[in-house]
């Protein structure tokens, strides 16, 4: 299987976004990214997701310096990409502490805590009420 990456000498980090959790293993390599056993091009179809995933490497001007293996679960594809970006950024900081200030300025090392608001009793959605009828 060509999508397998040797994890010796790799750094591990966990990234989260919405209800998605990504477990990331990062090591020096040739720029191969494997998500749940598939190449990232096959896993993420949208161009915006692919761009977002490569953003931490492009900010550091190292697009092909690291290999990434990721196991991600929960949520949809957008949440999964966000979780992966968070995890990759944390792992990059572990590899090279000089990159922390650059990634922090772009707000990639902080977990984006926004999630769907829960539905309330007596409402149609989280805040939307049922239609009021005077008569």
C-alpha positions in Angstrom: 0.0 0.0 0.0 1.6 3.2 -1.2 -0.3 5.4 1.2 1.4 3.9 4.3 3.9 6.2 6.1 6.6 5.0 8.5 5.8 6.7 11.9 9.3 6.3 13.4 10.6 9.7 14.8 7.2 11.4 14.3 5.4 13.9 16.5 1.8 13.3 17.6 -0.9 15.9 18.1 -4.7 16.0 18.4 -6.8 18.6 16.6 -10.4 19.4 17.2 -13.1 21.4 15.4 -16.9 21.3 15.8 -17.5 17.5 16.5 -14.5 16.3 14.6 -11.3 14.9 16.2 -8.1 14.4 14.2 -5.1 12.4 15.4 -2.0 13.6 13.6 1.4 12.0 13.2 3.9 14.4 11.6 7.5 13.6 10.5 10.2 15.0 8.1 9.5 13.7 4.6 8.4 14.4 1.1 5.0 16.1 1.5 2.8 13.0 1.5 -0.5 13.5 3.4 -2.6 10.4 4.2 -6.1 10.7 5.7 -7.8 7.6 7.0 -5.7 5.4 4.7 -6.4 7.5 1.6 -4.4 10.2 -0.1 -5.8 13.6 0.9 -6.6 14.4 -2.8 -9.0 11.4 -2.9 -10.4 12.0 0.6 -11.2 15.8 0.2 -12.8 16.6 -3.2 -13.3 20.4 -2.8 -10.4 22.6 -3.7 -11.2 24.9 -0.7 -10.6 21.9 1.7 -7.3 21.0 0.0 -6.1 24.7 0.2 -7.1 24.9 3.8 -5.3 21.7 4.7 -2.0 22.8 3.1 -2.2 26.3 4.7 0.1 25.7 7.8 2.8 24.4 5.5 2.5 27.3 3.0 2.7 29.8 5.9 6.0 28.3 6.9 7.2 28.0 3.3 7.7 24.3 3.7 5.0 22.7 1.4 6.9 19.4 0.9 9.0 19.1 4.0 6.8 16.9 6.1 4.8 13.7 5.8 1.4 13.6 7.6 -0.6 10.6 8.7 -4.1 11.4 10.0 -7.0 9.5 11.5 -10.0 11.7 11.6 -13.6 11.0 12.8 -16.8 12.8 13.5 -18.6 15.7 11.9 -18.5 16.6 8.2 -15.6 17.3 5.9 -15.3 21.0 6.7 -15.0 20.2 10.5 -12.5 17.4 9.7 -10.3 19.7 7.7 -10.4 22.3 10.5 -9.5 19.6 13.0 -6.6 18.5 10.8 -5.2 22.0 10.4 -5.4 22.5 14.2 -3.5 19.2 14.8 -0.9 19.8 12.1 -0.2 23.3 13.5 0.3 21.8 17.0 2.6 19.1 15.6 4.6 21.6 13.6 5.2 23.7 16.8 6.4 20.5 18.5 8.9 19.9 15.6 10.1 23.5 15.4 9.3 25.9 18.2 10.4 28.9 16.1 7.3 28.4 14.0 4.9 29.0 16.9 4.8 32.8 16.5 4.1 32.6 12.8 1.3 30.0 13.2 -0.2 31.8 16.2 -0.5 35.1 14.3 -2.6 33.2 11.7 -4.7 31.7 14.6 -4.0 28.1 13.6 -2.7 26.9 17.0 -5.9 27.8 18.8 -8.9 25.5 18.8 -11.9 27.1 17.0 -14.6 26.4 19.6 -17.6 27.5 17.5 -20.1 24.7 17.3 -23.8 24.3 16.5 -26.1 25.7 19.2 -28.5 23.2 20.7 -32.2 23.3 20.1 -34.3 24.8 22.9 -37.6 23.6 24.3 -40.6 25.6 22.9 -38.6 26.7 19.8 -38.5 25.4 16.3 -34.7 25.7 16.1 -32.1 27.0 18.6 -33.5 30.5 18.6 -36.3 30.5 16.0 -39.7 30.4 17.6 -42.9 28.9 16.2 -45.1 31.3 14.3 -47.3 33.4 16.6 -51.0 33.4 15.9 -53.1 36.2 17.5 -56.4 34.5 16.6 
